[in-house]
Each structure stands twice: as structure tokens, then as C-alpha cells.
């Protein structure tokens, strides 16, 4: 069992009687499907259909909590506040009130270790077993963030020191290790540097479940829907693996003298990983020709400006709208 305190996350608290209705008109996920037992991934877009921030929404009591990347909570509040004038909602960027942990197991499904159960009898007796499901008690929310059953998140709303202390017995992951598990799940988050630079389509949000195309209107919805329904995606996010460490400052990969921007890198070597990973936005036609057995004709990718080994393209776990 591996663990990590996910201190790189920030939170936004949305409260007030109009909280569901208000968010339904602003974000890409269907807030009608948010319940205490089911979390949602979503995105906040601008009027041009570019992603300002992504988040995971969790309902708890009279509040909706949005988990987002470092530096993004205040920006989400500032954007939403402009539309909140006529709604009975309160928006707060929250710091320090929630401790968030990631647990990763080498076996699937993940099981609650007996020693942790003994130390913390207040933990729920079972872990969630479907994507987005939440199991909770008075102080904790336990979430299965993806399809893989070996990775969970624990949101601690009470600063439970015994939980923090009990987790120290397990091998600790780095933020880079956790990032690698998210990348293999096809998940990418919007940082301050990426905010308002990419459409949902370029980040695969339209096929990974972050965008709900059956809900009503929200800010940027017309642009997002038009791109999805009327045009084949010319570029998308693709995942590549390298047997050698990837420089943290790498900016592009190339194929046949054409370069493509790199958005994210993980050099994790823990939790069963033996390769470094990178996310790049690549022309779909080139990337789709990168697979198959015809090695003479298939596209090959390498880090731009280097003579290193060929990158291996990894199939992402989704291929159609959710």
C-alpha cells in the first residue's frame, strides 16, 4: 500500500439554497447527478469554450465542494462570483480546512488494511467500487476517482490527526508518482499556466466524462457542443511512454519533423511504473497512424531536439463519449 498527502489540491465551497441550480448553469457536468454518494468531474469554461479550470465536485451536507489544482480556487471563485449576483449562493476559496490523501494499492480492488481499521474504527467499513462513488461518515469522504479499483482518495474534513499518523506506516508516494497514475487513467488537470489556453476537446474532456452533452446550457456550452458534434477532432491529448527519464522542461515531441506541444510529464518509478510518461497534444491523423503492426508506415515520436529512444504510444482507457 502506498499513500500521499495530496497537498497540491485547493478547494472551493459553494453553499446556499441555489447552489445546485447555480452551478448547473455554469459548469460542464450535470449537477443533477451529484449526490452525497456520487462525485462528479467537471470543468468551468469561458465564453469562447476554453477551459478555465477543472474540478471534482463532492456534496456534503449543505455544501458542494470543488477540488481543484493549486492556484485555481481563487480564480474559480472570481469567475463564478460574476454570475452569482441573482442567486442565493455563497462562494469561498478554502485553505487548510480539508486534508486530502491518495491511497494506491498494487492489488485490485484496494482493501482497507486491518491495522488501519483497528486504529480508525470510524472509517467506513467498505470502499467505493464504481467510478465517482463516495463512501462517507461524519468526518471523511472516500472517493474512487477513476475506473481502476486500486486508487482512492480520502477527504478529511476534520483534521483527523490519528488518520494522518496511521498513514505514515505505508510507503509514501511523491506528487509525481500520483500524477503518473492519473495520466495512465487519461486524466489531466488545468494549472494556472494552462488556464483558458485549451478547449475541452484538446484535453479529451469531451470523451472522458468531464463534459455532459445531455445537460442544459452552461457558459461556453454552444462552442463546446459545436466542436464535438460538427467536426472531427483534428488534435487531441495523447499519452506516451519513455524507458528513459524525460527532462522536466521538455516542451515538445516530434514526428517526421513536425513538433507537438507537451503539457505534462511524470518520471515516477514507484507503484509498478517502469516508464516515464508524457501528455502531448498531437494531430489526430498522425497519432492514429502511430499504432498497428505496419512499422514501415506508422508514425514514430521522439522528444524534440534529442536523439533518444522512440516514445511508445499508450492507449487511453476511453474512446467515446461518456
C-alpha positions, 0 to 999 in steps of 0.5 A: 500500500502506498499513500500521499498527502495530496497537498497540491489540491485547493478547494472551493465551497459553494453553499446556499439554497441555489447552489445546485441550480447555480452551478448547473448553469455554469459548469460542464457536468450535470449537477443533477447527478451529484449526490452525497454518494456520487462525485462528479468531474467537471470543468468551468469554461469561458465564453469562447469554450476554453477551459478555465479550470477543472474540478471534482465536485463532492456534496456534503451536507449543505455544501458542494465542494470543488477540488481543484489544482493549486492556484485555481480556487481563487480564480474559480471563485472570481469567475463564478462570483460574476454570475452569482449576483441573482442567486442565493449562493455563497462562494469561498476559496478554502485553505487548510480546512480539508486534508486530502490523501491518495491511497494506491494499492498494487492489488485490485480492488484496494482493501482497507488494511486491518491495522488501519481499521483497528486504529480508525474504527470510524472509517467506513467499513467498505470502499467505493467500487464504481467510478465517482462513488463516495463512501462517507461518515461524519468526518471523511469522504472516500472517493474512487476517482477513476475506473481502476479499483486500486486508487482512492482518495480520502477527504478529511474534513476534520483534521483527523490527526490519528488518520494522518499518523496511521498513514505514515506506516505505508510507503509514501508516494511523491506528487509525481508518482500520483500524477503518473497514475492519473495520466495512465487513467487519461486524466489531466488537470488545468494549472494556472499556466494552462488556464483558458489556453485549451478547449475541452476537446484538446484535453479529451474532456469531451470523451472522458466524462468531464463534459455532459452533452445531455445537460442544459446550457452552461457558459461556453456550452454552444462552442463546446457542443459545436466542436464535438458534434460538427467536426472531427477532432483534428488534435487531441491529448495523447499519452506516451511512454519513455524507458528513459527519464524525460527532462522536466522542461521538455516542451515538445515531441516530434514526428517526421519533423513536425513538433507537438506541444507537451503539457505534462510529464511524470518520471515516477518509478514507484507503484509498478511504473517502469516508464516515464510518461508524457501528455502531448497534444498531437494531430489526430491523423498522425497519432492514429497512424502511430499504432498497428503492426505496419512499422514501415508506415506508422508514425514514430515520436521522439522528444524534440531536439534529442536523439533518444529512444522512440516514445511508445504510444499508450492507449487511453482507457476511453474512446467515446463519449461518456 
